[in-house]
């Protein structure tokens, strides 16, 4: 994906949850969506560690941008109908990278897998899977 295309995708995030958490999409192909967030104080839980919901926002957003890139031509949108996450680690600072790829791209559903990991050492923080329902006009 070219820089202008990435700039356009990132601009769409402004004023929405992906923008609020600081998501930056760095690769947006139909088969792999990559991005990152920088850990900051307002993304932490009261215990001082990265809030689990921040990782969900990162990974579900990456899957969502991938779902948009893979909608059938006559579809109008999609919505997440199920998600699951396993957490293996956390962060207090630094950058968290994420990547998402499709497992199933059907006419009525899509299934996506995603992973979050620390940029500094590659430690996996979360594994994530979601199902997207493809929406059509009535």
N, C-alpha and C positions, 0 to 999 in steps of 0.2 A: 504494500500500500504506500502511496506517495505521501510526502509531507503535507500537501494541501488537503488530501483526504483525511489524514490523521487529525489535522487541525480542525476540520469540520466535525469529525466525530467527537473530539474533545470539547468543542464549543457547545455541542448539544447537551453535555453534562452540566453546564453552568446553571445554577439555580435549582438543581435536582440533587437527590441523594448522592449519586456518584461525584458530582461537583463538590458537595459538602465534605465528603471524606477525602477529597483531593485526588481522585482517580485520574491517572494519565494513561491513555491507551497508547502503546508503543508499536503494536502490530495488530492489524485488523483484517486478516484474511478469513475466508469462509471456513477454513479448516483449523485455524489457530488464532486465538485472540490473546494478546499479552498486554499487561499493563502493570502499574505500580502505584503505591501510595507511600507517602512519607509519614512515619509515626510522629505524632505530636500530642501534646498534653490533653487536648480535648477529645482524642480518640481512645484514651485509656479508661479502664475501669477504675473505680475508687481504690482498688488494691495496687495501682501503679503499673499494671500490665495492660497490653493491648486488649481492648474489649472484643470479645468473640463476635459481636454484631458488626464490628468494623471489618473483620475478615469475611463475614457473610456478605456485607455490602460490596466488598471488592470482588469476590468470586461470583456472586449472583449477577452483578453488573457485567462482568466479562462474558458470562454465558448469555446474558440478554443481548449484548451487542452482537455476539455470534449468531444468536437466533434471528435477529433482524437481518443479518447478511444472508441467511439461508431460508428466508420465507419463500414458499411457493409464489409464483407470479400473481395469483388471484387472491392471496391472503392479504388481510388488512393489518394484522398485528399478531401479538402473542401475549400470553400471560403465564407466569410461573404457577404450576399447580401442585408441585411437590418439591421439597429439597431436603437434603440430608448432609450433615457435615460431621467429620471427626477431627478433633483438635489434638495435635501432637506436641505443640510448643507454643511459645509466645515471644513477644518482643517488648522492650521498653523504649527503644529509639531505633533510628536507622530507617532503612527502606524495606518495604515488603513487596515482593514481586508476585505476580499471579499469571497463570496461563489456563486457558480453557479450550477444550476441543470437543467436537461432536462425537457421540457414540451412536446415535440414531437420528436420522433426518427424514421423518415421515411426513405425510400429508396432513395429519391431524396432531401429531406430537413430535417433539424433539427431545432427546436426552443428551445432556452435557456433563462432562467430567471436568473438574478444575482443581488446581493445586495452588496453595499460597506458600511461599518460602522466603526466608530472610536473604536479602541481597548479599550481606557481608559474608555469610558462611554456607549458604544453600540449605540450611536446616528447614525441613518441612514443618510448617505450622498448622496446616489444615488440608484435608482432602474433602472434596465437595462433589455432590451429584445433584442435578435438578432435572425435572421434567417440565417442558414448556408445552402448553396447549396452543396450537395454531388457530387463529381467529379469522373468520370469514364474514363478509357483509351478509346481512339477512336479505 
